[in-house]
Amino acid sequence: MESRGESSKPRSVQPAAEEGAPHRRNILVLGSRKSGKSSCIKTVFQQVPVKDVPFFGVTQKVEKINYNSIVQLQVWDTPPNFDVDQLEGGLKSFSTLVYVIDMQQDDTYHEALYRFVTIMLKAYIANPGMKFAVFIHKAEMLSEDYRGENYAEIQRTVQEDLEDFPYHTLQSLDPNTNFSDQSVTQAITNHLMGETRFEMTSIHDVSLRDAWSKVLQGCMEMLPAVESLLLNFTETSGMDNSYLFDIRSGVVLATDNRHRNDATLEQVTEYLSRFLQFRHLYKQLRQASEQTGNEPPTADADGEDLEWWDREDPSEQWMTQATKLSPNTTLSLWQFTPDVALVVLLRTDTWQSRRGGIEYNLTFLRQGVRRIMQEV
């Protein structure tokens, strides 16, 4: 509610973090009314139960969700049809733009997607390195045949809107680019279609976390180095697949990219989710260690917050667990940091015969991943 005497002109929204705050990758989430923006964010990054989603109201103001993991994020949940011109500093401070569209509302596709294309072009001019994702949400509401048709229609509509866009209206935003040159506009269209991910998502299955995984991986400068370590570890240890997970959100941060398929990812993600529900069983052990009075400090002598690697208790044991899914398949988990865990899928006989060598190799993998995280 506005205070008396205030101007009715919409206030600009400032993305800049406070001085001295850790550098965060800003992710702007946009969409139409009831498209599911808040459910996409809160069920993953704030662990809100899916059963609470029907009680979400319409977002009334910008909400910034800070999330600390292998990368520091700030996810912006915006009101319906948010005017990006209200952003102080414009779109250039965002590394990624996520646009959420309700798959059921096929009668409003064209209006919503044209708005997305307009914002995407403005964002590209402001920050040519920005990445884009379209979450085609609530996919569970349609049959598989209709989902495929709508997915293809949305991709086709975005491409057609980019090709037919009146680029001359953007000339004032970038006087140095000749938007009257068809080769220039075609190059922009090709670039943006190549940089935009279209993901069918649902809060009821692994698809939403998989979509966010790709968004986060796009923010990770260290991704190639981490993937190389995982691939080397997987091949050396005789494993089928390895996944580096963010523990709280269940988002995949990196994989070895071997034999990847949706069924395997869903199996591994479901395993992690189920296992972490039982972490509270170890609460008393953690409390007992805390009562000794030897907790690691959370700030240095100058009062500055310490990073996670400086706060660690060297004597603390990391979480580890192995589960036999079937006579021939085993899933194993090792925690690397307070926020990150490795989950691997391998043959049971490999696990039984080579466990010592696997855990020896794991020591070097953990050191490598943690060193990369500290140096970026």
C-alpha positions in Angstrom: 0.0 0.0 0.0 1.3 3.5 -0.9 2.1 6.0 1.8 0.3 9.4 1.7 2.1 11.9 -0.4 4.0 9.3 -2.4 4.0 9.5 -6.1 1.8 6.9 -7.8 4.5 6.2 -10.4 5.8 2.7 -10.2 9.0 2.4 -8.3 12.1 1.0 -9.9 13.4 -2.2 -8.5 17.1 -2.3 -7.8 19.0 -5.6 -8.3 22.3 -4.6 -6.9 23.4 -6.4 -3.8 24.7 -4.6 -0.7 28.3 -3.6 -0.8 30.5 -6.5 0.5 27.8 -9.1 -0.1 29.0 -12.2 -2.0 28.7 -12.1 -5.8 25.5 -13.7 -6.9 24.2 -14.8 -10.2 20.8 -13.1 -10.6 18.0 -15.1 -12.3 14.9 -13.3 -13.4 11.7 -15.4 -13.4 8.8 -13.9 -15.5 5.4 -15.1 -16.6 1.7 -14.5 -16.9 -0.8 -14.7 -14.0 -1.2 -18.2 -12.5 1.5 -19.6 -14.8 3.2 -21.2 -11.9 6.3 -19.0 -11.4 6.2 -19.2 -7.6 5.6 -22.9 -7.5 8.6 -23.4 -9.8 10.8 -21.5 -7.4 9.5 -22.3 -3.9 9.2 -26.1 -4.3 12.8 -26.3 -5.4 14.8 -23.5 -3.6 12.6 -23.1 -0.5 11.5 -26.8 -0.1 7.9 -25.8 0.1 5.8 -29.0 0.0 3.9 -29.7 -3.2 0.7 -30.0 -1.3 0.9 -26.3 -0.3 1.1 -25.1 -3.9 -2.7 -24.7 -4.4 -2.8 -22.2 -1.6 -0.3 -19.8 -3.2 -1.8 -16.4 -3.9 -0.9 -14.2 -6.8 2.6 -12.7 -6.4 2.1 -9.0 -5.6 5.7 -7.7 -5.5 9.2 -8.8 -6.4 10.6 -11.4 -4.0 14.3 -12.1 -4.1 15.3 -15.6 -2.9 19.0 -15.9 -2.0 20.3 -19.5 -2.4 23.8 -20.6 -1.5 25.3 -23.6 -3.2 28.2 -24.4 -5.6 27.2 -21.0 -7.1 25.6 -18.1 -5.2 22.2 -17.3 -6.6 19.5 -14.7 -6.3 16.2 -15.8 -7.9 13.7 -13.1 -8.6 10.0 -14.1 -8.3 8.0 -11.4 -10.1 4.3 -10.3 -10.2 2.3 -11.3 -13.3 3.4 -9.5 -16.5 6.0 -7.6 -14.6 7.3 -4.5 -16.4 11.1 -5.0 -16.8 11.5 -1.3 -17.5 11.0 -0.9 -13.7 14.4 -2.5 -13.0 16.9 0.0 -12.0 20.0 -0.7 -14.1 17.8 -2.7 -16.5 18.3 -6.3 -17.5 22.1 -6.3 -17.7 22.6 -7.4 -14.1 20.9 -10.8 -14.8 22.7 -13.8 -16.1 19.6 -15.8 -16.9 16.0 -15.1 -17.7 13.4 -17.9 -17.1 9.9 -17.4 -18.6 7.2 -19.7 -17.3 4.1 -20.5 -19.4 1.1 -22.6 -18.4 0.9 -25.5 -20.9 -2.9 -25.6 -20.4 -3.5 -22.1 -21.6 -3.0 -22.7 -25.3 -5.5 -19.9 -26.1 -3.1 -17.3 -24.7 0.2 -18.8 -26.0 0.7 -16.2 -28.7 0.2 -13.2 -26.5 2.5 -14.6 -23.7 5.2 -15.7 -26.1 5.3 -12.5 -28.0 5.8 -10.7 -24.7 8.7 -13.2 -23.9 10.3 -12.5 -27.3 10.1 -8.8 -26.8 11.7 -9.0 -23.4 14.3 -11.5 -24.7 15.4 -9.1 -27.4 15.7 -6.3 -24.9 17.7 -8.5 -22.6 20.0 -9.7 -25.4 20.8 -6.0 -26.3 21.5 -5.2 -22.6 23.5 -8.4 -22.0 24.5 -10.5 -25.1 25.8 -13.2 -22.8 22.4 -13.8 -21.1 20.9 -17.2 -21.2 17.2 -18.0 -21.6 14.9 -20.8 -20.6 11.2 -21.3 -21.2 9.5 -23.6 -18.6 6.4 -25.1 -20.2 4.8 -25.7 -16.9 2.0 -27.9 -15.5 2.8 -30.6 -18.1 1.1 -33.2 -16.0 -2.3 -31.7 -16.9 -2.2 -32.9 -20.5 -1.9 -36.3 -22.1 1.5 -37.2 -23.7 0.2 -36.6 -27.2 -1.0 -33.1 -26.4 2.2 -32.3 -24.5 4.2 -33.1 -27.5 2.0 -31.0 -29.8 2.0 -28.0 -27.5 5.7 -28.2 -26.9 6.4 -28.1 -30.7 3.9 -25.2 -31.1 5.5 -23.1 -28.5 9.0 -23.6 -30.0 7.6 -22.8 -33.5 5.8 -19.7 -32.2 8.9 -18.3 -30.6 10.9 -18.7 -33.7 8.3 -17.2 -35.9 7.9 -14.2 -33.5 11.6 -13.7 -33.6 11.7 -13.8 -37.4 8.7 -11.4 -37.8 9.6 -9.0 -35.0 9.7 -5.3 -35.9 13.4 -4.9 -35.1 13.4 -1.2 -36.1 11.6 -0.5 -32.8 14.8 -1.6 -31.0 17.1 0.8 -32.8 17.1 3.4 -29.9 18.3 0.7 -27.5 21.4 -0.1 -29.6 22.3 2.7 -32.1 25.4 0.8 -33.2 23.5 -2.2 -34.6 21.8 -1.9 -38.0 18.5 -3.6 -37.3 17.3 -2.8 -40.9 19.9 -5.4 -42.1 18.1 -8.7 -42.6 21.3 -10.6 -42.1 21.8 -9.0 -38.7 18.3 -9.8 -37.5 18.6 -13.4 -38.9 21.8 -13.9 -37.0 20.1 -12.6 -33.8 17.2 -15.0 -34.3 19.6 -18.0 -34.8 21.7 -17.1 -31.8 18.7 -16.7 -29.5 17.0 -19.9 -30.6 20.3 -21.6 -29.9 20.6 -20.1 -26.5 17.0 -20.7 -25.4 16.1 -24.0 -23.6 12.5 -25.2 -23.8 11.7 -27.5 -20.9 8.4 -29.2 -20.0 8.1 -29.0 -16.2 5.9 -30.3 -13.5 6.1 -30.0 -9.7 5.0 -33.6 -9.4 8.0 -35.2 -11.0 11.7 -34.8 -11.7 11.2 -32.6 -14.7 11.2 -29.3 -12.8 14.5 -30.1 -11.0 16.0 -31.2 -14.3 15.1 -27.9 -15.9 16.6 -26.0 -13.0 19.7 -28.2 -13.2 20.3 -26.9 -16.7 19.7 -23.3 -15.6 22.2 -23.6 -12.8 24.8 -25.5 -14.9 24.6 -22.5 -17.3 25.7 -20.3 -14.4 28.7 -22.4 -13.5 31.9 -21.3 -15.0 33.7 -24.2 -13.4 31.3 -26.8 -15.0 33.7 -28.2 -17.6 36.4 -28.8 -15.0 33.9 -30.5 -12.6 32.5 -32.7 -15.4 36.0 -33.7 -16.4 36.7 -34.8 -12.8 33.5 -36.8 -12.6 34.1 -38.5 -16.0 37.6 -39.5 -14.9 36.3 -40.8 -11.6 33.5 -42.8 -13.2 35.6 -44.4 -15.8 38.5 -45.2 -13.4 36.2 -46.7 -10.7 34.1 -48.8 -13.1 30.8 -47.0 -12.4 27.8 -46.4 -14.7 26.9 -42.8 -13.8 27.9 -40.1 -11.3 25.8 -37.1 -10.3 26.9 -34.1 -8.2 23.8 -32.9 -6.4 22.8 -29.8 -4.5 21.5 -31.4 -1.3 18.7 -29.1 -0.3 17.1 -28.5 -3.7 17.9 -31.9 -5.3 19.2 -30.1 -8.4 21.9 -31.8 -10.4 25.0 -29.5 -10.5 27.1 -31.7 -12.8 27.2 -35.2 -14.2 29.7 -37.4 -16.1 27.3 -37.2 -19.1 27.6 -40.9 -19.9 24.5 -42.9 -20.9 22.3 -40.2 -19.5 18.6 -40.8 -19.7 15.5 -39.4 -18.0 14.6 -42.7 -16.3 18.0 -43.0 -14.6 18.0 -39.4 -13.5 14.5 -39.8 -12.0 15.6 -42.9 -10.2 18.7 -41.2 -8.7 16.8 -38.0 -7.8 14.0 -39.9 -6.1 16.6 -41.9 -4.1 18.3 -38.7 -2.9 14.9 -37.1 -2.0 13.8 -40.2 0.0 17.1 -40.7 1.7 17.4 -37.1 2.9 14.0 -37.3 4.5 15.7 -39.4 7.2 18.5 -37.0 8.0 16.7 -35.9 11.1 17.5 -39.4 12.6 21.1 -38.2 13.0 20.1 -34.9 14.7 21.0 -36.2 18.2 24.5 -37.2 17.2 25.1 -33.7 15.8 23.7 -32.0 18.9 25.9 -34.2 21.1 29.0 -33.0 19.3 27.8 -29.4 19.5 27.4 -29.6 23.3 31.2 -30.1 23.6 31.7 -26.4 23.0 34.1 -27.0 20.2 32.0 -25.6 17.4 34.0 -24.1 14.5 33.8 -20.2 14.3 31.4 -18.6 11.9 33.3 -15.3 11.6 36.9 -14.2 11.6 38.6 -11.7 13.9 37.3 -8.8 11.9 33.7 -10.0 12.2 33.5 -11.1 8.5 31.5 -14.2 7.7 33.7 -17.2 6.9 33.2 -19.3 3.8 32.0 -22.9 4.3 35.5 -24.4 4.0 36.8 -22.1 6.8 33.9 -23.0 9.1 34.3 -26.7 8.8 35.1 -28.9 11.8 38.0 -31.1 10.5 36.9 -34.0 12.8 33.3 -34.0 11.6 32.3 -37.0 9.5 30.5 -36.4 6.2 27.3 -38.3 5.4 27.7 -41.5 3.4 25.3 -44.3 2.4 24.8 -47.1 0.0 21.6 -48.8 -1.1 21.1 -52.0 -3.2 18.2 -51.1 -5.6 18.2 -54.6 -7.1 20.5 -57.6 -7.0 22.6 -56.1 -9.8 22.4 -52.3 -9.1 23.7 -50.2 -6.2 23.3 -46.5 -5.5 25.9 -44.8 -3.2 26.1 -41.3 -1.7 29.0 -39.3 -0.3 28.7 -35.8 1.0 31.4 -33.4 -0.2 30.4 -30.1 1.5 27.5 -28.9 3.6 25.6 -28.2 0.4 26.9 -30.8 -2.2 26.8 -34.6 -2.4 27.9 -37.1 -5.0 25.5 -39.9 -5.9 26.8 -42.8 -8.1 25.0 -45.7 -9.9 27.0 -48.9 -10.3 26.8 -52.6 -10.5 26.5 -54.3 -7.2 29.4 -56.7 -7.9 31.6 -53.8 -8.8 30.7 -52.1 -5.4 31.4 -55.2 -3.5 34.7 -56.1 -5.1 36.1 -52.6 -5.6 34.8 -50.5 -2.8 38.2 -49.8 -1.3 39.6 -48.5 -4.6 36.4 -46.5 -5.2 36.6 -44.7 -1.8 40.4 -44.1 -2.4 39.6 -42.5 -5.8 36.8 -40.6 -4.1 39.3 -38.8 -1.8 41.0 -37.2 -4.8 37.6 -36.4 -6.4 36.4 -34.6 -3.3 39.6 -32.7 -3.0 39.4 -31.7 -6.7 35.8 -30.5 -6.6 36.3 -28.6 -3.3 39.5 -26.9 -4.7 37.6 -25.8 -7.8 34.8 -24.4 -5.7 37.2 -22.4 -3.5 39.1 -20.9 -6.5 36.2 -19.7 -8.7 
